[in-house]
Amino acid sequence: MPSPLIIEDTRVPASYLNFYIANKIVLLPIFEDKNDDKAFQILEDHFKGRKIVPINCRDLIWGFGAIHCMTQQEPAI
């Protein structure tokens, strides 16, 4: 886990588990944190054959979600 991330006095749900698996890549949220490299290495070890693409999500997480959350389906209205 990244260190607690506080934005405007609110702790936001920063987590490396909000990654997204695509055909040949894995999109990894990172947060300018000391644990970013460790998270990258763990995913690289477990997703052999896929390129790990780190994406800075410090601003995105302010919306209380990151990459995986953004890619989810929207129900029909």
Residue pairs with C-beta under 8 A, 6 or more apart in sequence:
1 14
1 15
1 16
1 35
2 14
2 15
2 16
2 31
2 33
2 35
2 36
2 39
3 33
3 34
3 35
4 11
4 14
5 11
5 12
5 14
5 31
5 33
5 58
5 61
6 12
7 61
7 62
12 61
12 62
12 64
13 61
13 64
13 65
14 29
14 31
14 33
14 57
14 58
14 61
14 66
15 29
15 66
16 28
16 29
16 30
16 35
16 39
16 42
16 43
17 68
18 29
18 57
18 65
18 66
18 67
18 68
18 69
19 26
19 27
19 28
19 29
19 43
19 67
19 68
20 26
20 27
20 67
20 68
20 71
21 47
21 50
24 49
24 50
24 51
25 50
25 51
25 52
25 53
26 43
26 47
26 50
26 51
26 52
26 53
27 53
27 55
27 67
28 39
28 40
28 43
28 52
28 53
28 54
28 55
28 67
29 54
29 55
29 57
29 60
29 61
29 66
29 67
30 36
30 39
30 40
30 54
30 55
30 56
30 57
31 56
31 57
31 58
31 61
32 56
32 58
36 54
40 52
40 54
43 52
44 52
55 67
57 66
57 67
60 66
60 67
60 70
